[in-house]
Amino acid sequence: MPGHKGVKLHGLEPYDLTEIRGADELFEPEGIIARGEQLTARAYGSRRSFWSAEGSSLSIKTSVCIIRQLLGRPVRIAAARNCHRAFISACALFDIDPLWLAPSESSELCACPVTAQQVSELLDREPVDAVYITSPDYYGNLADIAGIADVCRSRGVLLICDNAHGAYLRFAGKGLHPLELGADIVCDSAHKTLPAYTGGAYLHIAKSAPEGLDELVKPAMALLGSTSPSYLIMGSLDICADLLNGELPEMIRARCERIAEIKALMNKRSIPDLSEEPMKITIAAERIGYDGRELADIMRGYKMECEYSDPAAVVLMISPYNSEEDLFRLEKFLTELELHAPLNRSIPKIKGVLPERVMSIREAMLSPAVRVPVENSDGRVSARGAMSCQPSVAAVMPGERINAEIIKILQRYGISHTDVI
């Protein structure tokens, strides 16, 4: 294996290997993969860093699994509501019903601001083993990880951070990456902002994390992942490890400085940027008179494809490997864009009150289900959950009852059908 035998059909076949002598094995590495993971840990300052060839999805599920194994009993996890679908899947697999940290005020589906005070108040009320947060979120908002980490540490609670969109933050400046800010377990998607193939990701264990977590990671990944991880993806992670210990950090810092210039141009033109990240731009389309999806179409006329658009915003993900010509096109678009009065429309948003919980996530996701038009789902129990992007705030989680307000939110984000029990 593989059956193509290295014959160039697409072009990458000669590098698409399997577990042969000299290529090492991902779940029991002793050679080149072990070396690459060590180089990755050195770059990030972790105690151990582990590669994933199945994205942060595998890293997220593994992080839940190893806490369950470390404690040797069912666990309770408090989680920000804007989680990735992989976390919901992990809850179904390990029969966890999270204590949700929801936005205290109305919020867009992609944003779920969680404060250290919220976490502290929840931990005062409920016995919890771990807190799970997403930072950055899809819009580029950064959570107060240091404050939340202090709260968790004072209660003896582990902190997991889905930092999938922020793998580059370790190299963009001091005090930006969750490992530096006190998180115990961090999931990074290398492929989102670093030069790795789609599916390349990391699971980091912090130096301050409990002893014993490290040894649980590989068996958990073998339990949850494919027995045939892609050597193309791992090869790209290997190259990335060398680059992270070489020229790439300076390239990232330089790109962040260049994006700061573009953000200054936006500020000068009164084009609001929702992103707090130094290498992401999120245009608040509604505030300048556009539906985000309409603005994304205008950008395509400038030969640009956005990362994501919804009625409120357009998300642009930039990396050191965008050319200067790319950035000139972006500046031209921002300079020529006609600005209008903010859109005045009544829009349903996520609120702090969560839907009625009818059954557990596990029970709902393993129950027979039927797909129905959203407008016919009032009063039904959600089987799969529904969200606008990954990660984002689920308007309804598996096992929760759909109501008229949830239907309005789903319709706003273009979700026309939903799975119900």
Buried (B, 14 or more C-beta within 10 A) or exposed (E): EEEEEEEEEEEEBEEBBEBEEEBBBBBEBEEBBBBBBBBBBEBBBBBBBBBBBBBBBBBBBBBBBBBBBBEEEEBBBBBBBBBBBBBBBBBBBBEBBBBBBBBEEEBBBBBBBBBBEBBBEBBEEEEBBBBBBBBBBBBBBBBBBBBBBBBBBEBEBBBBBBBBBBBBBBBBEEEBBBBBBBBBBBBBBBBBBBBBBBBBBBBBBBEEBBEEBBEBBBBBBBEBBEEEBBBBBBBBBBBBBBBBEEEBBEBBBEBBEBBEEBBEBBEEEEBBBBBBBBBBBBBBBBBBBBBBBEBBEBBEEEEBEBBBBBBBBBBBBBBBEBEEEBBEBBBEBBEEBEEEEBBEEEEBBBBEEBBEBBBBBBBBBEBEBEEBEBEEBEEBBBBBBBBBBBBBBBBBBBBBBBBEBBBBBBEBBEBEBBBBB
